[in-house]
Amino acid sequence: MNTSKYFIQALLVVVFSTLSFMLFKEFLPKKIFPDSTATSKNRVVDSLLLEAIAKDGSIKEKDTLSNKIIDYKVVDGIQFPKETFEAYKGNQYLVTFFEKLYQLETANQGNVRIAYFGDSMTDGDLIVKDFRTYLQERFGGKGVGFVNITSESASSRSSITHEFSGNWNAQSFLKVKTPSRAFGVNGHVFFANDTSNVTWVKFRATQTKFATELPRPTLFYGSAKNYSGRVFCGANDSIGRKLMPSTILNTLTLAEGNLKNLKVNFSKADSIPFYGINFDDGKGVHVDNFSNRGNSGLPLGTFNKAIMNSFHAKLDYDLIVLQYGANILNYGTLDYSWYERRMTKVVEHLKACFPGVAIVIISTADKSSKYDLEMKTDAAVIPLNMAQKRYAIKSESSFVNLFELMGGEGSMVKWVETAPSKANKDYTHFNHRGAKEVANIVFSQLNQGYELYKNLRKKRKPVLSTQKDKTNWQEN
């Protein structure tokens, strides 16, 4: 066999292919392979996003905010300094939240609860776990908060060990438009409809700081005509606890103290909607992670107001965090005014669902795509970031510019390629090191705002009011 002949032929093919590529390179699209195959396969796009693009995607809106100075109204004697659009943070809209932290810190009174809504960025309690820890280090509190009955990311969550039987019927607001019963605050509802086999859920505390125990486990469930249901906690529980699904939202305390392990068996509980189990000690700060892979944020606008009001009455949220973006990018347009309009309405709806709550919007992180064989910031990142800032201002919400705070253009490449890396090779998602840094970015901005609030609070003075037992405030 003449090996040199075949070697020369192979070499000529390689040379010809290379020259052909260089010749036709200018005619190829600049953006090549925008998303990895794995990322695209695992992405769940909620139908509301597709509907919004189809209906509002072509509507253009004049930008009236870019050159605007935001001058805040006084709230309880507090007025944060004016802000430009470019540097917008919106701490003024967190005054009620900051006051709750202040009472907790100075008088050890009350507690603070935060609902952290996100997509795959917060999957497995990433970011939220460390954000929770930072707050509990500063203000106290133990427990991981509200946990779903089942979760697609249970195996990857390190803040609690979570297992469940495979016969749960789960419905999500990303996949079901008309659920058999209203979704819970986590965007899910679960049913134990299998009467032939035991339906169960099991939790175990981990070594995560402030989560080494399961404090005051409390089951949340909805209304039903079935009053035969019982739950059994542990091997020694032979009698069980009766479920009373009489109101739109019901709770059952499964243990008064702190546990290391908890297994709950459900018996004759078919048709009763279950939502999750809450773990908190009733003190300090508690943060619930409500992550849903593929979520754009728009499904939050479908929440049933009555049941959300009931969740709010029992859990008493002070702050809602919205962290979305990864699932909004790359839909053939760089104009995100449609998303801006839709999410402004979503925030309005959340304020009706959770009266008095303050809201923080976290921008999209940097995301890299391949242009001319080089990984660069995706062209859609900055337009989406601007749209998120605009809807934060319009909805009177605070804003954390994660894109800028993590380093701006080109930062995701650095986070992926630094040693040790802080983000995954999909150039979109953070690993545990990056998640901890993002949590610190969010916490640091809130903490800086809180420290400024305390200084402004010292400068206000009470003003006599004509209404009995009411105090108004003004600036010195």
WOGIPE-V647694 format. One line per field, one symbol per residue. burial: + if it has 9 or more other ideal C-beta (glycine too) atoms within 8 Angstrom, else -. A space follows every 50 residues. Layout:
burial->???
This chain:
burial->-----+-------------------------+--+---+---+-++-+++ -++--++-------+--+-+-+-+++++++--+++--+++++++++++++ ++++------+++++++++++++-++++++++++++--+-++++++++++ --++--+-++-+-++--+-+++++----+--+++++++++++------++ ++++++-+-++-++++++++++++-+--+++++---+--++-+-+---++ +++++---+-+++++++-++-++++++++++--+++++++++++++++++ +++-+-++++++-++-+++++++++++++------+++++++++++++++ +-++--+++++++++++++++---+++++++++++++++++++++-++++ +++++++--+++++++----++++-++++++-+++++++++++-+++-++ -+++-++--++-----------++--
